[in-house]
Amino acid sequence: MTLLLTVFAAIISTAVWYFTDLDDRNKLGTLSLMYWGASLMWFVDAIFEYAELGAEYFSPSAAEMINDAYLGMSVIALGLIIWLVVLFIKDPRGVVRKRLMKK
């Protein structure tokens, strides 16, 4: 479930980056790369878990699926938080700088 959620997040963020952020002012490319990296990590994890469990890998219990879903949503939320921090630090539109100079 974590792999599935991060792959969906990676595809959506890549599509938004590709079609809307042509000059990468909003650093959506960074968000996209974070999600693709997480997807790659979960894919490698899935390969090793399949090698260990075999066919049992494809029949998880409901509790395992819920735990994996929470973990996947946590990874997506953490990626968004890191992206927001990067966005505020880089401040491509100068919004934060204007607000701080105003006061």
Secondary structure per residue as TSV (DSSP state, phi and psi in degrees):
chain	resnum	aa	ss	phi	psi
A	1	M	-	360.0	-36.4
A	2	T	H	-64.4	-41.4
A	3	L	H	-61.8	-45.9
A	4	L	H	-62.0	-45.6
A	5	L	H	-65.7	-42.3
A	6	T	H	-71.6	-32.3
A	7	V	H	-66.5	-42.2
A	8	F	H	-62.0	-43.0
A	9	A	H	-62.8	-39.8
A	10	A	H	-65.8	-43.1
A	11	I	H	-65.6	-44.7
A	12	I	H	-65.4	-45.6
A	13	S	H	-66.7	-34.5
A	14	T	H	-67.6	-42.0
A	15	A	H	-64.5	-42.9
A	16	V	H	-64.4	-43.5
A	17	W	H	-61.3	-43.7
A	18	Y	H	-68.1	-40.2
A	19	F	H	-92.5	-19.4
A	20	T	H	-119.8	-33.5
A	21	D	-	-105.1	71.3
A	22	L	T	-66.8	-33.7
A	23	D	T	-100.4	6.9
A	24	D	-	56.4	37.6
A	25	R	T	-70.4	-32.7
A	26	N	T	-90.9	6.5
A	27	K	-	56.6	35.1
A	28	L	H	-70.3	-23.4
A	29	G	H	-63.5	-36.8
A	30	T	H	-64.5	-44.9
A	31	L	H	-61.1	-44.1
A	32	S	H	-61.3	-44.3
A	33	L	H	-66.4	-35.2
A	34	M	H	-63.1	-43.6
A	35	Y	H	-70.0	-36.6
A	36	W	H	-67.2	-36.7
A	37	G	H	-64.0	-42.5
A	38	A	H	-64.5	-39.0
A	39	S	H	-63.5	-41.5
A	40	L	H	-63.1	-41.5
A	41	M	H	-61.7	-46.3
A	42	W	H	-68.6	-30.2
A	43	F	H	-65.9	-44.4
A	44	V	H	-63.1	-40.6
A	45	D	H	-60.6	-41.3
A	46	A	H	-65.3	-38.1
A	47	I	H	-63.0	-46.3
A	48	F	H	-68.7	-36.2
A	49	E	H	-68.5	-37.5
A	50	Y	H	-65.1	-39.3
A	51	A	H	-63.6	-31.2
A	52	E	H	-81.6	-42.4
A	53	L	H	-95.2	-26.4
A	54	G	G	75.1	-135.9
A	55	A	G	-68.0	-20.9
A	56	E	G	-63.7	-20.1
A	57	Y	G	-59.7	-32.4
A	58	F	G	-87.8	4.0
A	59	S	S	-131.5	68.5
A	60	P	-	-76.0	157.7
A	61	S	-	-77.1	167.1
A	62	A	H	-63.8	-38.7
A	63	A	H	-64.0	-39.8
A	64	E	H	-64.7	-39.7
A	65	M	H	-66.4	-39.5
A	66	I	H	-66.7	-42.6
A	67	N	H	-61.5	-43.0
A	68	D	H	-64.9	-37.7
A	69	A	H	-65.2	-43.3
A	70	Y	H	-62.3	-40.6
A	71	L	H	-64.9	-43.1
A	72	G	H	-62.3	-42.4
A	73	M	H	-67.6	-33.5
A	74	S	H	-66.6	-39.9
A	75	V	H	-64.3	-41.9
A	76	I	H	-64.5	-44.1
A	77	A	H	-64.3	-42.3
A	78	L	H	-63.2	-39.9
A	79	G	H	-61.1	-40.7
A	80	L	H	-65.7	-39.2
A	81	I	H	-64.9	-45.3
A	82	I	H	-62.3	-40.9
A	83	W	H	-62.9	-41.9
A	84	L	H	-64.1	-40.1
A	85	V	H	-62.8	-44.9
A	86	V	H	-60.9	-42.4
A	87	L	H	-63.9	-42.2
A	88	F	H	-69.3	-34.8
A	89	I	H	-70.9	-45.6
A	90	K	H	-71.2	-36.2
A	91	D	-	46.0	64.5
A	92	P	T	-65.0	-26.0
A	93	R	T	-99.0	-4.8
A	94	G	-	75.0	17.6
A	95	V	H	-67.4	-46.7
A	96	V	H	-64.6	-42.3
A	97	R	H	-62.1	-41.7
A	98	K	H	-65.0	-40.9
A	99	R	H	-66.0	-40.0
A	100	L	H	-70.8	-36.6
A	101	M	H	-73.4	-27.9
A	102	K	H	-66.8	-36.9
A	103	K	-	-86.2	360.0
